[in-house]
């Protein structure tokens, strides 16, 4: 008589959550790139919310190259972009923003060292955080107002059609 033994080799059944069984795949890419026995990065699932969130975080990430990780809460996860040259602080600056995998909400509080040999190895610190208000969010453009400790005002992310589906341009909008 056949018997179920396990689905995963990397986790015991006690480490699996109901969210994993529900078919929610929003953090699948995030989990596939990390070994949570080695890294202190949050696994996610604790603070998962449905609906449109209002927090943002910018993390200074000293990895192979210094860049800034820009994250907006939406649909229970942090939508994320890597911004190599930093977040624009004036209206005459334009920055490339490369979309990355969704991160769990708990990542908004993460600061620390990601060990060598792990995806994104290096030091992560929170550069700014706060809330945001969405004006437009569609597949071509995201327009929002940041209310942070360092950054305040209108910003726009515009998808770059010819540069690939993950390439965006980040601009500081005029007030």
Secondary structure, DSSP 8 states (H G I E B T S, - for coil): ------S-SSS-GGG--HHHHTT--TTHHHHHT--TTT--S----SS---S---EEEEEEEESSSEEEEEEEEETTEEEEEEETT----STT-EEEEEEEEEEEGGGGG--EEE-TTSTT-EEEEEEEEEEEEEEEESSSEEEEEEEESS-EEEEEEEE-GGG-TTEEEEEE---
